[in-house]
Amino acid sequence: MLKKKHLGFILRNRFLFVLFLTVAGHAQVLEGDFHYGFGTSELAFNSVPGFAVSFYPVKNFGASIGLEYAFHWVTKNDENLSGTNSITTDSEGDSLVFKYAMASYEEERFAKILQIPILLKYNGEDFYTSAGVKIGVYQNATVKSTYENLSTEGYYPQYDLTLTAPSYQGFGAQNDSSFKIKIKTKSLIMLALEGGIKYKLTDNFYLFAGLFADYSFNKGFSRDLPPFVERVENQVGADLRVSDGWSNWRPWTLGVQLKIAFKGKIDKDENEKNKDDIKEKNIALKDTNHNVAVIEKKSPPPVITNALEPQPTQSVAPPHLNIVLPTDTVFSIPELPAFLLGEPQFVFYYPENRTSPSDSLHLKIIAQIADSMRASVHTSMSSDAKPQNLHCVGYSENLASAFAAYESAHQRAIRIRYTLSTFYGIDKNRIFTYSQGSKIPPHRTNAAESNNRAECYLIP
């Protein structure tokens, strides 16, 4: 059971928990595991059952937090144990040397530690590894000692005299005995490392097998011990006091570990899924509100005039555009400004009927544009140069009507604007969109090249 001092220790290290919660808040995959470790330690043996919960905000990288109950133990045996205390004085002021001997001595040491591991993890296809810290909270640290055939004697060097009589101030043969001592402890901060192989059992269940190592940065306790067997004067003679030999402890463990884990995806709304799709393509996105509809001002708008010749009663637009076309109209698309007639710096090519720049090649181009626009802002702050604006012109193949081609082409331009402003934090007022419908770009020389494209210019 956690005590107040243990809870206070955890609160003082709340930074670790805040860091973990931040990672968990962006998680795409959740994993839970039960594990058991067994190994060697400074005492002798170590048993560590526990469980953990892991969150993965990026495909294979994540963090975990859990709870473990580590049990350390060792038994030490000595036969014909003997020793000598330093020179002391008896009740009459004479110097003496106190000697002891025992036929056998056994000491059992136990330590139980509640551990909270906080780890950063990499979970690959066939292996895993993790590193971090463990906060250790002692539940118990105890030593139990048993001895047999204890005998003592006092030697007076100035008289060359040895006394063994039982009646003389505690010297002489003693009864067999045992005692148990509970040790005061303090909390621990431990370095933790894990690694091993991974085996897939089913689509959601995995088996992990590997090695683990823990090492404490601080000692759990440090004790000043009296002589192993001590003679203590009292009013009528002397008493014998037997001590244990456990003076300090800095825990460490090295062992093997098995885990059984369940892994599943965390459901998110559609906007969050779109954001995570871009993250998987290694694009750094700015954290913004994605509950935004793609509604853009059309610049410049088409000019609608009365029909000069009979037109079809109703044209059919591509179903993905969801456009109702007007009847008995023709469209006149304004010419582009002169500064948009040259070769563009950035070109987006699209498959038929596609308008969203969501593939990895397009996203790399968008990232380059965003970097250039940010850099131009910093440059303008330190000089008289003006920051660069982006002008995007959409083009389309011939569709059922000029209006459908205009809308399809313009969607390509405004989608680029939407991606830059929503995911990269670029001011949308610095991005201008145009549509040329199914017109051929004036600078294009390859007649076989697809017209499904968008061309972008960075201009101060």
VEXLUMGU-43262 format. One record per residue (C-alpha): residue number from 1; y, z, x. Coordinates in steps of 0.02 Angstrom, whole numbers. Example, Ala and Ser with C-alpha at 12.3 -4.5 7.8 and 13.67 -1.06 7.14 Angstrom:
2
+-----+--------+--------+--------+
|   k |     c2 |     c3 |     c1 |
+-----+--------+--------+--------+
|   1 |   -225 |    390 |    615 |
|   2 |    -53 |    357 |    684 |
+-----+--------+--------+--------+
//
This chain:
460
+-----+--------+--------+--------+
|   k |     c2 |     c3 |     c1 |
+-----+--------+--------+--------+
|   1 |      0 |      0 |      0 |
|   2 |    171 |    -48 |     67 |
|   3 |    286 |     97 |    106 |
|   4 |    476 |    100 |     96 |
|   5 |    494 |     78 |    284 |
|   6 |    381 |    -74 |    278 |
|   7 |    482 |   -152 |    137 |
|   8 |    640 |   -119 |    236 |
|   9 |    566 |   -208 |    385 |
|  10 |    527 |   -361 |    279 |
|  11 |    703 |   -362 |    206 |
|  12 |    777 |   -359 |    381 |
|  13 |    678 |   -517 |    417 |
|  14 |    726 |   -603 |    255 |
|  15 |    787 |   -756 |    352 |
|  16 |    605 |   -809 |    372 |
|  17 |    576 |   -797 |    185 |
|  18 |    737 |   -891 |    144 |
|  19 |    683 |  -1029 |    263 |
|  20 |    513 |  -1039 |    179 |
|  21 |    588 |  -1044 |      3 |
|  22 |    703 |  -1186 |     58 |
|  23 |    554 |  -1287 |    116 |
|  24 |    457 |  -1245 |    -43 |
|  25 |    602 |  -1304 |   -153 |
|  26 |    585 |  -1481 |    -85 |
|  27 |    395 |  -1487 |    -89 |
|  28 |    296 |  -1637 |   -150 |
|  29 |    121 |  -1565 |   -121 |
|  30 |     54 |  -1389 |   -151 |
|  31 |    -97 |  -1319 |    -59 |
|  32 |   -186 |  -1153 |    -80 |
|  33 |   -324 |  -1087 |     33 |
|  34 |   -438 |   -939 |     61 |
|  35 |   -486 |   -908 |    241 |
|  36 |   -586 |   -792 |    352 |
|  37 |   -567 |   -767 |    538 |
|  38 |   -673 |   -672 |    661 |
|  39 |   -639 |   -647 |    845 |
|  40 |   -607 |   -536 |    992 |
|  41 |   -456 |   -425 |   1018 |
|  42 |   -388 |   -294 |   1135 |
|  43 |   -498 |   -167 |   1049 |
|  44 |   -657 |   -272 |   1040 |
|  45 |   -680 |   -356 |    871 |
|  46 |   -566 |   -421 |    736 |
|  47 |   -601 |   -474 |    557 |
|  48 |   -463 |   -564 |    459 |
|  49 |   -490 |   -616 |    277 |
|  50 |   -340 |   -685 |    182 |
|  51 |   -260 |   -819 |     76 |
|  52 |   -106 |   -931 |     93 |
|  53 |      1 |  -1052 |     -7 |
|  54 |     72 |  -1206 |     80 |
|  55 |    210 |  -1327 |     28 |
|  56 |    237 |  -1502 |     99 |
|  57 |    412 |  -1576 |     75 |
|  58 |    366 |  -1720 |    192 |
|  59 |    199 |  -1810 |    188 |
|  60 |    105 |  -1711 |    322 |
|  61 |    232 |  -1578 |    371 |
|  62 |    254 |  -1415 |    278 |
|  63 |    259 |  -1226 |    282 |
|  64 |    146 |  -1087 |    220 |
|  65 |    155 |   -904 |    176 |
|  66 |      9 |   -789 |    142 |
|  67 |    -69 |   -618 |    152 |
|  68 |   -205 |   -559 |    272 |
|  69 |   -295 |   -395 |    301 |
|  70 |   -342 |   -380 |    485 |
|  71 |   -470 |   -251 |    535 |
|  72 |   -486 |   -207 |    722 |
|  73 |   -617 |    -89 |    791 |
|  74 |   -707 |    -38 |    950 |
|  75 |   -827 |    101 |   1006 |
|  76 |   -817 |    173 |   1182 |
|  77 |   -956 |    280 |   1259 |
|  78 |   -957 |    384 |   1418 |
|  79 |  -1096 |    488 |   1495 |
|  80 |  -1073 |    630 |   1618 |
|  81 |   -886 |    624 |   1592 |
|  82 |   -792 |    744 |   1706 |
|  83 |   -618 |    773 |   1770 |
|  84 |   -491 |    892 |   1843 |
|  85 |   -321 |    947 |   1778 |
|  86 |   -174 |    970 |   1892 |
|  87 |   -143 |   1143 |   1968 |
|  88 |    -73 |   1266 |   1840 |
|  89 |    -47 |   1455 |   1835 |
|  90 |   -144 |   1581 |   1733 |
|  91 |    -72 |   1727 |   1634 |
|  92 |    -60 |   1832 |   1794 |
|  93 |     36 |   1698 |   1889 |
|  94 |   -106 |   1642 |   2001 |
|  95 |   -132 |   1457 |   2036 |
|  96 |   -291 |   1378 |   1970 |
|  97 |   -373 |   1209 |   1949 |
|  98 |   -456 |   1178 |   1780 |
|  99 |   -614 |   1072 |   1787 |
| 100 |   -719 |   1002 |   1644 |
| 101 |   -880 |    903 |   1617 |
| 102 |   -977 |    840 |   1466 |
| 103 |  -1147 |    758 |   1448 |
| 104 |  -1084 |    621 |   1329 |
| 105 |   -925 |    565 |   1243 |
| 106 |   -902 |    434 |   1105 |
| 107 |   -735 |    369 |   1040 |
| 108 |   -716 |    253 |    889 |
| 109 |   -547 |    166 |    869 |
| 110 |   -493 |     82 |    706 |
| 111 |   -336 |    -10 |    654 |
| 112 |   -302 |    -94 |    487 |
| 113 |   -152 |   -210 |    475 |
| 114 |    -79 |   -300 |    324 |
| 115 |    -12 |   -465 |    392 |
| 116 |    111 |   -588 |    313 |
| 117 |     96 |   -756 |    404 |
| 118 |    244 |   -877 |    391 |
| 119 |    195 |  -1040 |    475 |
| 120 |    254 |  -1219 |    499 |
| 121 |    109 |  -1339 |    476 |
| 122 |     53 |  -1516 |    515 |
| 123 |    -91 |  -1575 |    406 |
| 124 |   -163 |  -1740 |    468 |
| 125 |   -306 |  -1847 |    406 |
| 126 |   -439 |  -1766 |    515 |
| 127 |   -356 |  -1615 |    595 |
| 128 |   -226 |  -1480 |    564 |
| 129 |   -115 |  -1368 |    668 |
| 130 |     14 |  -1234 |    631 |
| 131 |    127 |  -1112 |    721 |
| 132 |    242 |   -971 |    670 |
| 133 |    250 |   -783 |    656 |
| 134 |    157 |   -645 |    569 |
| 135 |    238 |   -486 |    507 |
| 136 |    113 |   -345 |    532 |
| 137 |    119 |   -186 |    429 |
| 138 |     -4 |    -49 |    482 |
| 139 |   -110 |     26 |    345 |
| 140 |   -204 |    143 |    459 |
| 141 |   -235 |    178 |    643 |
| 142 |   -365 |    310 |    680 |
| 143 |   -471 |    374 |    824 |
| 144 |   -630 |    477 |    797 |
| 145 |   -707 |    567 |    946 |
| 146 |   -872 |    659 |    970 |
| 147 |   -930 |    753 |   1126 |
| 148 |  -1085 |    852 |   1179 |
| 149 |  -1120 |    987 |   1308 |
| 150 |   -943 |   1021 |   1363 |
| 151 |   -930 |   1143 |   1508 |
| 152 |   -777 |   1205 |   1600 |
| 153 |   -735 |   1308 |   1753 |
| 154 |   -582 |   1374 |   1839 |
| 155 |   -558 |   1365 |   2026 |
| 156 |   -434 |   1476 |   2119 |
| 157 |   -397 |   1387 |   2284 |
| 158 |   -309 |   1537 |   2364 |
| 159 |   -466 |   1643 |   2339 |
| 160 |   -594 |   1502 |   2350 |
| 161 |   -662 |   1573 |   2187 |
| 162 |   -745 |   1483 |   2041 |
| 163 |   -754 |   1567 |   1869 |
| 164 |   -874 |   1507 |   1732 |
| 165 |   -897 |   1663 |   1626 |
| 166 |   -875 |   1620 |   1439 |
| 167 |   -777 |   1779 |   1411 |
| 168 |   -645 |   1742 |   1542 |
| 169 |   -498 |   1654 |   1460 |
| 170 |   -587 |   1500 |   1391 |
| 171 |   -696 |   1455 |   1539 |
| 172 |   -881 |   1421 |   1518 |
| 173 |   -998 |   1326 |   1403 |
| 174 |   -930 |   1262 |   1237 |
| 175 |  -1008 |   1205 |   1074 |
| 176 |  -1026 |   1020 |   1031 |
| 177 |   -887 |    957 |    919 |
| 178 |   -797 |    805 |    844 |
| 179 |   -621 |    770 |    785 |
| 180 |   -519 |    633 |    700 |
| 181 |   -337 |    589 |    733 |
| 182 |   -222 |    476 |    629 |
| 183 |    -91 |    390 |    737 |
| 184 |     90 |    356 |    689 |
| 185 |    130 |    170 |    698 |
| 186 |    272 |     45 |    677 |
| 187 |    279 |   -132 |    610 |
| 188 |    240 |   -284 |    717 |
| 189 |    306 |   -459 |    746 |
| 190 |    167 |   -575 |    807 |
| 191 |    161 |   -753 |    871 |
| 192 |     29 |   -852 |    775 |
| 193 |    -56 |  -1017 |    820 |
| 194 |   -194 |  -1113 |    728 |
| 195 |   -281 |  -1279 |    745 |
| 196 |   -442 |  -1368 |    707 |
| 197 |   -531 |  -1506 |    613 |
| 198 |   -522 |  -1552 |    429 |
| 199 |   -661 |  -1613 |    315 |
| 200 |   -632 |  -1685 |    142 |
| 201 |   -754 |  -1616 |     12 |
| 202 |   -677 |  -1699 |   -143 |
| 203 |   -510 |  -1780 |   -187 |
| 204 |   -432 |  -1607 |   -200 |
| 205 |   -541 |  -1489 |    -99 |
| 206 |   -548 |  -1479 |     91 |
| 207 |   -640 |  -1377 |    222 |
| 208 |   -549 |  -1326 |    381 |
| 209 |   -632 |  -1257 |    538 |
| 210 |   -540 |  -1210 |    696 |
| 211 |   -470 |  -1079 |    814 |
| 212 |   -329 |   -954 |    791 |
| 213 |   -231 |   -841 |    908 |
| 214 |   -110 |   -697 |    873 |
| 215 |     -6 |   -600 |    997 |
| 216 |    113 |   -458 |    958 |
| 217 |    286 |   -461 |   1036 |
| 218 |    298 |   -271 |   1022 |
| 219 |    183 |   -120 |   1033 |
| 220 |    118 |    -45 |    873 |
| 221 |    126 |    127 |    952 |
| 222 |    142 |    214 |   1120 |
| 223 |     84 |    395 |   1144 |
| 224 |    108 |    524 |   1281 |
| 225 |    -63 |    604 |   1295 |
| 226 |   -108 |    774 |   1371 |
| 227 |   -254 |    791 |   1494 |
| 228 |   -419 |    736 |   1419 |
| 229 |   -481 |    916 |   1409 |
| 230 |   -340 |   1043 |   1413 |
| 231 |   -343 |   1232 |   1432 |
| 232 |   -204 |   1314 |   1330 |
| 233 |   -158 |   1496 |   1359 |
| 234 |   -141 |   1611 |   1209 |
| 235 |   -109 |   1798 |   1184 |
| 236 |   -290 |   1851 |   1205 |
| 237 |   -358 |   1720 |   1322 |
| 238 |   -360 |   1530 |   1318 |
| 239 |   -411 |   1388 |   1202 |
| 240 |   -486 |   1220 |   1245 |
| 241 |   -410 |   1062 |   1172 |
| 242 |   -497 |    893 |   1186 |
| 243 |   -392 |    734 |   1170 |
| 244 |   -431 |    549 |   1139 |
| 245 |   -391 |    412 |   1265 |
| 246 |   -295 |    289 |   1153 |
| 247 |   -118 |    294 |   1224 |
| 248 |    -41 |    126 |   1170 |
| 249 |    -81 |    -39 |   1087 |
| 250 |     -6 |   -215 |   1084 |
| 251 |   -124 |   -313 |    968 |
| 252 |   -189 |   -484 |   1011 |
| 253 |   -331 |   -586 |    938 |
| 254 |   -424 |   -746 |    981 |
| 255 |   -558 |   -810 |    864 |
| 256 |   -631 |   -940 |    747 |
| 257 |   -573 |   -972 |    569 |
| 258 |   -641 |  -1058 |    414 |
| 259 |   -537 |  -1112 |    264 |
| 260 |   -574 |  -1184 |     94 |
| 261 |   -417 |  -1265 |     21 |
| 262 |   -361 |  -1345 |   -141 |
| 263 |   -224 |  -1477 |   -133 |
| 264 |   -122 |  -1555 |   -274 |
| 265 |     42 |  -1645 |   -306 |
| 266 |    193 |  -1563 |   -388 |
| 267 |    256 |  -1656 |   -543 |
| 268 |    439 |  -1708 |   -537 |
| 269 |    555 |  -1804 |   -651 |
| 270 |    580 |  -1990 |   -622 |
| 271 |    741 |  -1972 |   -524 |
| 272 |    662 |  -1848 |   -403 |
| 273 |    514 |  -1964 |   -380 |
| 274 |    631 |  -2106 |   -334 |
| 275 |    714 |  -1995 |   -206 |
| 276 |    546 |  -1944 |   -131 |
| 277 |    489 |  -2127 |   -121 |
| 278 |    637 |  -2163 |     -8 |
| 279 |    602 |  -2008 |     97 |
| 280 |    425 |  -2070 |    129 |
| 281 |    502 |  -2223 |    211 |
| 282 |    587 |  -2109 |    338 |
| 283 |    762 |  -2130 |    265 |
| 284 |    875 |  -1976 |    275 |
| 285 |    949 |  -1953 |    103 |
| 286 |   1098 |  -1848 |     53 |
| 287 |   1056 |  -1716 |    -75 |
| 288 |   1150 |  -1767 |   -231 |
| 289 |   1129 |  -1764 |   -418 |
| 290 |   1017 |  -1910 |   -466 |
| 291 |   1043 |  -1898 |   -654 |
| 292 |   1155 |  -2052 |   -647 |
| 293 |   1136 |  -2213 |   -745 |
| 294 |   1167 |  -2376 |   -655 |
| 295 |   1326 |  -2423 |   -746 |
| 296 |   1448 |  -2526 |   -645 |
| 297 |   1607 |  -2621 |   -681 |
| 298 |   1574 |  -2806 |   -665 |
| 299 |   1692 |  -2878 |   -539 |
| 300 |   1740 |  -3016 |   -565 |
| 301 |   1682 |  -3044 |   -747 |
| 302 |   1625 |  -3214 |   -806 |
| 303 |   1749 |  -3318 |   -903 |
| 304 |   1676 |  -3363 |  -1073 |
| 305 |   1744 |  -3522 |  -1153 |
| 306 |   1705 |  -3619 |  -1311 |
| 307 |   1561 |  -3741 |  -1299 |
| 308 |   1613 |  -3917 |  -1255 |
| 309 |   1440 |  -3984 |  -1288 |
| 310 |   1303 |  -3925 |  -1407 |
| 311 |   1206 |  -3780 |  -1330 |
| 312 |   1038 |  -3704 |  -1376 |
| 313 |   1050 |  -3583 |  -1521 |
| 314 |    981 |  -3439 |  -1418 |
| 315 |    923 |  -3433 |  -1236 |
| 316 |    790 |  -3312 |  -1179 |
| 317 |    833 |  -3194 |  -1035 |
| 318 |    702 |  -3123 |   -918 |
| 319 |    626 |  -2969 |  -1004 |
| 320 |    665 |  -2851 |   -857 |
| 321 |    854 |  -2877 |   -882 |
| 322 |    852 |  -2830 |  -1068 |
| 323 |   1000 |  -2946 |  -1101 |
| 324 |   1049 |  -3019 |  -1269 |
| 325 |   1129 |  -3187 |  -1232 |
| 326 |   1276 |  -3253 |  -1335 |
| 327 |   1257 |  -3417 |  -1426 |
| 328 |   1361 |  -3573 |  -1412 |
| 329 |   1446 |  -3520 |  -1250 |
| 330 |   1457 |  -3582 |  -1072 |
| 331 |   1511 |  -3482 |   -920 |
| 332 |   1635 |  -3514 |   -786 |
| 333 |   1608 |  -3405 |   -632 |
| 334 |   1762 |  -3376 |   -525 |
| 335 |   1759 |  -3440 |   -348 |
| 336 |   1735 |  -3314 |   -208 |
| 337 |   1884 |  -3259 |   -102 |
| 338 |   1900 |  -3356 |     61 |
| 339 |   1848 |  -3207 |    167 |
| 340 |   1676 |  -3208 |     83 |
| 341 |   1635 |  -3391 |    120 |
| 342 |   1575 |  -3366 |    299 |
| 343 |   1410 |  -3304 |    368 |
| 344 |   1368 |  -3129 |    303 |
| 345 |   1323 |  -2983 |    417 |
| 346 |   1183 |  -2923 |    302 |
| 347 |   1064 |  -3024 |    191 |
| 348 |    942 |  -2952 |     63 |
| 349 |    799 |  -3067 |     10 |
| 350 |    709 |  -3029 |   -154 |
| 351 |    547 |  -3086 |   -235 |
| 352 |    568 |  -3173 |   -401 |
| 353 |    647 |  -3063 |   -538 |
| 354 |    671 |  -2916 |   -419 |
| 355 |    841 |  -2831 |   -410 |
| 356 |    808 |  -2661 |   -328 |
| 357 |    821 |  -2643 |   -137 |
| 358 |    676 |  -2519 |   -127 |
| 359 |    560 |  -2594 |      4 |
| 360 |    563 |  -2531 |    183 |
| 361 |    651 |  -2684 |    256 |
| 362 |    795 |  -2673 |    132 |
| 363 |    811 |  -2485 |    158 |
| 364 |    829 |  -2510 |    345 |
| 365 |    971 |  -2631 |    312 |
| 366 |   1054 |  -2509 |    193 |
| 367 |   1039 |  -2370 |    322 |
| 368 |   1127 |  -2482 |    450 |
| 369 |   1267 |  -2518 |    326 |
| 370 |   1288 |  -2332 |    287 |
| 371 |   1296 |  -2288 |    472 |
| 372 |   1427 |  -2423 |    504 |
| 373 |   1535 |  -2368 |    357 |
| 374 |   1529 |  -2185 |    411 |
| 375 |   1571 |  -2233 |    590 |
| 376 |   1721 |  -2337 |    533 |
| 377 |   1791 |  -2185 |    441 |
| 378 |   1781 |  -2079 |    601 |
| 379 |   1861 |  -2219 |    701 |
| 380 |   2006 |  -2235 |    577 |
| 381 |   2042 |  -2049 |    590 |
| 382 |   2074 |  -2064 |    776 |
| 383 |   2167 |  -2231 |    776 |
| 384 |   2269 |  -2346 |    665 |
| 385 |   2117 |  -2448 |    616 |
| 386 |   2071 |  -2457 |    433 |
| 387 |   1897 |  -2403 |    375 |
| 388 |   1781 |  -2544 |    330 |
| 389 |   1740 |  -2587 |    148 |
| 390 |   1581 |  -2673 |     90 |
| 391 |   1582 |  -2833 |    -15 |
| 392 |   1414 |  -2881 |    -91 |
| 393 |   1382 |  -3051 |   -173 |
| 394 |   1227 |  -3077 |   -280 |
| 395 |   1137 |  -3244 |   -302 |
| 396 |    995 |  -3296 |   -418 |
| 397 |    875 |  -3438 |   -449 |
| 398 |    905 |  -3552 |   -599 |
| 399 |    858 |  -3453 |   -755 |
| 400 |    857 |  -3494 |   -940 |
| 401 |   1047 |  -3488 |   -948 |
| 402 |   1197 |  -3470 |   -835 |
| 403 |   1231 |  -3299 |   -910 |
| 404 |   1055 |  -3236 |   -868 |
| 405 |   1073 |  -3300 |   -689 |
| 406 |   1243 |  -3216 |   -674 |
| 407 |   1174 |  -3047 |   -734 |
| 408 |   1019 |  -3056 |   -624 |
| 409 |   1125 |  -3095 |   -471 |
| 410 |   1253 |  -2961 |   -510 |
| 411 |   1117 |  -2829 |   -532 |
| 412 |   1065 |  -2860 |   -352 |
| 413 |   1241 |  -2821 |   -291 |
| 414 |   1269 |  -2666 |   -398 |
| 415 |   1098 |  -2595 |   -352 |
| 416 |   1150 |  -2598 |   -169 |
| 417 |   1311 |  -2509 |   -218 |
| 418 |   1212 |  -2380 |   -319 |
| 419 |   1091 |  -2344 |   -176 |
| 420 |   1230 |  -2321 |    -48 |
| 421 |   1338 |  -2209 |   -157 |
| 422 |   1199 |  -2104 |   -236 |
| 423 |   1079 |  -2079 |    -90 |
| 424 |   1193 |  -2098 |     62 |
| 425 |   1355 |  -2021 |     -1 |
| 426 |   1462 |  -2177 |     28 |
| 427 |   1619 |  -2181 |    -80 |
| 428 |   1582 |  -2309 |   -216 |
| 429 |   1766 |  -2360 |   -217 |
| 430 |   1735 |  -2436 |    -45 |
| 431 |   1600 |  -2553 |   -112 |
| 432 |   1644 |  -2712 |   -210 |
| 433 |   1518 |  -2817 |   -305 |
| 434 |   1519 |  -3002 |   -351 |
| 435 |   1400 |  -3123 |   -435 |
| 436 |   1383 |  -3309 |   -406 |
| 437 |   1237 |  -3334 |   -525 |
| 438 |   1131 |  -3481 |   -471 |
| 439 |   1265 |  -3557 |   -361 |
| 440 |   1211 |  -3605 |   -185 |
| 441 |   1300 |  -3502 |    -48 |
| 442 |   1428 |  -3619 |     34 |
| 443 |   1366 |  -3582 |    210 |
| 444 |   1181 |  -3609 |    173 |
| 445 |   1103 |  -3759 |    262 |
| 446 |    917 |  -3737 |    224 |
| 447 |    887 |  -3813 |     53 |
| 448 |    712 |  -3740 |     42 |
| 449 |    772 |  -3561 |     64 |
| 450 |    760 |  -3449 |    -89 |
| 451 |    919 |  -3414 |   -187 |
| 452 |    857 |  -3242 |   -242 |
| 453 |    967 |  -3143 |   -122 |
| 454 |   1118 |  -3034 |    -96 |
| 455 |   1241 |  -3056 |     46 |
| 456 |   1352 |  -2915 |    111 |
| 457 |   1509 |  -2916 |    218 |
| 458 |   1592 |  -2768 |    307 |
| 459 |   1779 |  -2802 |    305 |
| 460 |   1924 |  -2682 |    347 |
+-----+--------+--------+--------+
//
